[in-house]
């Protein structure tokens, strides 16, 4: 599997490997899915994670934005945990650090909101 490393994150911008992105991203199974958009904007629902749910990781790191404004409702957390996925919810800067740390030894995916 290709190991992706988040090189840099700042409000509205993330560098993963050699590529820069200015829209929300999902990192899953060695690929970056750019321009990730949520059905309800700043509210994460299971349908927003369709790509991840097709081949679930052991751990999903959710980056809630620079200031942490994206919400992860209890129902979404329960849905994911019922699928056997461990959830880590952090502001995006911390989520990026955790992804880099855990991806070296775990099956980890990340859903990262880059602004707010």
C-alpha positions in Angstrom: 0.0 0.0 0.0 1.2 3.5 -0.8 1.9 5.5 2.4 0.7 9.0 2.1 2.2 11.7 4.3 0.6 15.0 5.1 3.4 17.4 4.6 1.7 20.6 5.6 -1.7 21.9 6.7 -2.9 25.5 7.1 -6.3 27.1 6.9 -7.8 26.1 3.6 -4.7 24.3 2.2 -3.2 20.9 2.7 -0.1 19.3 1.1 -0.2 15.5 0.8 2.9 14.1 -0.8 3.8 16.3 -3.7 0.2 17.6 -4.3 -1.6 20.6 -2.8 -5.3 20.8 -2.2 -7.5 23.7 -1.4 -10.8 21.8 -0.9 -11.7 19.2 1.7 -10.2 15.7 1.2 -10.5 12.1 2.1 -7.4 10.0 2.4 -8.3 6.3 2.1 -6.4 3.2 1.1 -3.4 5.1 -0.3 -5.4 7.5 -2.4 -6.5 11.1 -2.0 -10.1 11.9 -2.9 -10.1 15.7 -3.5 -13.1 18.1 -3.4 -14.9 16.1 -0.7 -18.2 17.7 0.0 -20.8 17.0 2.7 -24.5 16.7 2.2 -25.2 19.0 5.2 -22.2 21.3 5.0 -20.8 21.5 8.6 -22.6 18.4 9.8 -21.1 15.0 9.0 -23.5 12.2 8.1 -22.8 8.6 7.1 -23.6 9.3 3.4 -20.6 11.7 3.3 -18.3 8.8 3.9 -19.5 6.5 1.1 -15.9 6.0 -0.3 -14.7 4.9 3.2 -17.6 2.6 3.9 -17.0 0.5 0.8 -13.8 -0.8 2.3 -13.7 0.4 5.9 -10.4 1.1 7.7 -9.7 0.1 11.3 -9.5 3.8 12.3 -11.1 6.9 10.8 -9.6 10.3 11.7 -12.0 13.1 11.2 -10.6 16.6 11.0 -13.3 19.1 12.0 -11.6 22.2 10.5 -9.2 24.8 11.6 -11.5 26.1 14.4 -13.4 22.8 14.8 -16.7 24.0 13.4 -17.6 20.8 11.5 -19.9 18.7 13.8 -20.0 14.9 14.0 -23.4 13.9 15.4 -23.6 11.1 17.9 -25.7 9.1 15.4 -22.8 9.3 12.9 -20.3 8.2 15.5 -22.5 5.3 16.5 -23.1 4.3 12.9 -19.3 4.1 12.2 -18.6 2.3 15.5 -21.3 -0.2 14.7 -19.3 -0.9 11.5 -16.2 -1.7 13.6 -14.4 1.6 12.8 -12.6 3.4 15.7 -13.2 7.1 15.4 -10.7 9.9 16.3 -12.2 13.4 16.1 -9.8 16.4 16.2 -9.4 19.8 14.8 -7.7 19.4 11.4 -4.2 20.4 12.4 -4.2 17.7 15.2 -6.0 15.2 12.9 -3.1 15.6 10.3 -0.5 14.9 13.0 -2.4 11.8 14.2 -2.9 10.5 10.7 0.9 10.7 10.0 1.7 9.1 13.3 -0.9 6.2 13.1 -0.6 5.5 9.3 2.9 4.1 9.8 1.4 1.1 11.7 -2.4 1.1 11.4 -5.1 0.9 8.7 -6.1 4.5 8.9 -8.2 6.8 6.7 -8.9 10.5 7.2 -11.7 12.8 6.3 -10.4 16.4 6.6 -12.3 19.7 6.6 -9.8 22.4 5.7 -11.5 25.6 6.6 -13.7 26.9 9.5 
